Amino acid sequence: MTFRRVCLILLIVGGFWYITSHPVFRNAGFSGGGNSPITLTEADAAPQFNATEQNNIEVYKRVVPSVVNITAGTVTLDFFYGFVPQEDQGSGFILDKQGHILTNYHVIANARSIDVQTHDKHRYTARLIGGDRLHDLALLQINAPNLVPAVLASSRDLQVGQQVYAIGNPFGLSGTMTSGIISAIRSVRGPEGAPIENAIQTDAAINPGNSGGPLLNSRGEVIGINAMIAQNGAEQNAGIGFAIPIDTAKAVLGDFQKYGHARRPSLGIRTLAIGPDLAQQMGLPAGYGLLIESIVPGGAAERAGLRGGNQMAYLGNMQISIGGDLIVAIDGHQVTDSEDLSEIMNAHQPGDAITVTFFRGRRKMTARVVLGEASEQAS
């Protein structure tokens, strides 16, 4: 019995030693440590991007060196009517190696000093070359080396649904890119209340600080200048932002170069684009054109004898004015929407004379109109 007991004891001790010392059992938790091993499944060393992601990356790398942060130093009054310095921030983009930068006028309005920070984190003092309050555009210049100009496209043939990107300085977060699509092309009121014709509406996130930065197509070319967001009590992105079309900016830049200030021509009218269905509902003699809703008092159209609407109506939930002249052509070129009108205006200067073809009732007429200046005819 003694031998059997000794063998049993040796068997128990040997088994305990084997279980506690063997790696399989020890890792299973019998060692008393209480920790189980962590096994990680890792991705391949080289990340793989799909075509959309690759294009996003390429656009960002190509354009971000051209985007700048702008700080405008202003002075405001506190509760005790004391002068308090403050800084407003926005974005802009480089036009050429001579240091010209395009941004929004409201970014630098009333600024006593303007500082520009380039992508390489260098800061420069900028001077204002020209400002256009009505079109909300401003041209700055800095003296800096190794600048990377942005590439400008045309905003003439933009399509709703087209992929777009915005790069800027939202909330002071420099080098931020967001993406979306063109949601609509429409005329809106700018920060100063003046109309922005053919503004580019987008759902790409635009927030305070994005103002003045570029709106880009899928090739990284500038098609617009991010200007404002639709606000419903909140000063941040609501999925509805607007950009000034780059073709408008090109025309304003041409004025700066030629005259030293902006001189945009204007007919002095507010219009509604007409299509076949709407023309039929209203009983209009043509299935296209621009219906004059109102005339700016003292403007070019009023001086030429054109007439605005005289009866209020509703188009869906939107109130409109009907009964005015229907413009169908200018200088023999068919006019179907505000984009056509904007393109014609960009080819003229204040003081130029144009021939407007229009319907008054069923009667087709023409009028010679001497274009006024937008600053004189803002409404």
Number of C-alpha atoms within 10 A of each C-alpha: 6 7 8 9 10 11 12 12 12 12 12 12 11 11 12 11 11 13 14 16 14 12 12 11 13 17 17 14 14 16 15 10 10 10 11 10 8 6 6 6 6 6 8 7 6 6 6 10 10 7 9 10 11 11 15 17 12 14 19 18 12 15 22 22 18 23 28 29 28 32 24 20 18 18 14 10 10 10 6 6 8 10 12 10 12 12 13 18 23 28 32 32 30 26 21 15 15 15 20 20 27 25 29 27 23 21 25 25 16 12 17 11 15 21 18 25 19 23 17 9 11 9 16 16 16 22 16 16 15 21 24 22 18 20 26 23 25 27 22 23 21 19 13 14 9 8 19 20 19 21 17 18 16 15 20 15 7 15 14 14 12 14 17 23 27 27 31 32 27 23 14 18 11 22 18 15 19 16 19 16 18 21 20 19 20 14 18 17 14 20 16 13 12 18 18 22 20 24 27 30 25 29 21 25 21 32 22 20 26 33 29 35 32 34 30 24 23 16 17 25 20 25 26 28 31 32 30 24 25 16 13 8 6 9 11 18 17 16 17 17 24 31 27 30 24 22 19 25 22 14 18 24 22 15 18 19 12 11 10 13 16 25 21 24 25 26 24 24 22 18 24 17 18 22 15 13 11 14 17 13 8 12 12 19 15 17 15 21 27 24 28 24 22 23 23 18 13 12 21 27 26 18 18 15 11 22 19 23 19 12 11 11 12 10 9 7 7 7 10 16 20 20 18 22 25 32 29 23 19 20 14 11 14 15 22 18 20 20 20 18 22 19 14 16 20 17 10 17 17 17 14 12 15 18 15 21 21 24 19 17 13 12 9 14 13 16 15 17 21 20 24 24 19 21 17 15 19 16 15
